[in-house]
Amino acid sequence: MKNCSWEKIEAFRSMSEFNRFVVWIERQLEKGECIEIIDDVDSTMPLQSRKLRCLSCDQIWLLSFPDPGYSKGSWGPL
């Protein structure tokens, strides 16, 4: 294992920054650089976060979705 190249994001500056980040994460998944950890959740509830495991360092990271008026969303290791 090596150190993770991912960097923590305390808060997304805008929805467009968050959306660009999601596209980047989807590319990481497609390239096989990480895997998504699916929790057993109620499928009728809106998705509020995603957990991903970086395969280069085996660390689990949490992507918290923005909630306008309450939270700007974040990205960081658990």
VENWO-V448701 format. One record per helix or strand. SS is the DSSP state (alpha for helix, beta for strand). FROM is the first residue (numbers start at 0). TO is the last residue. If there is no record, write none. Layout:
# VENWO-V448701
ss:SS from:FROM to:TO
ss:SS from:FROM to:TO
This chain:
# VENWO-V448701
ss:beta from:8 to:8
ss:alpha from:14 to:29
ss:beta from:33 to:36
ss:beta from:48 to:53
ss:beta from:59 to:63
ss:beta from:66 to:66
ss:beta from:70 to:70
ss:beta from:73 to:76
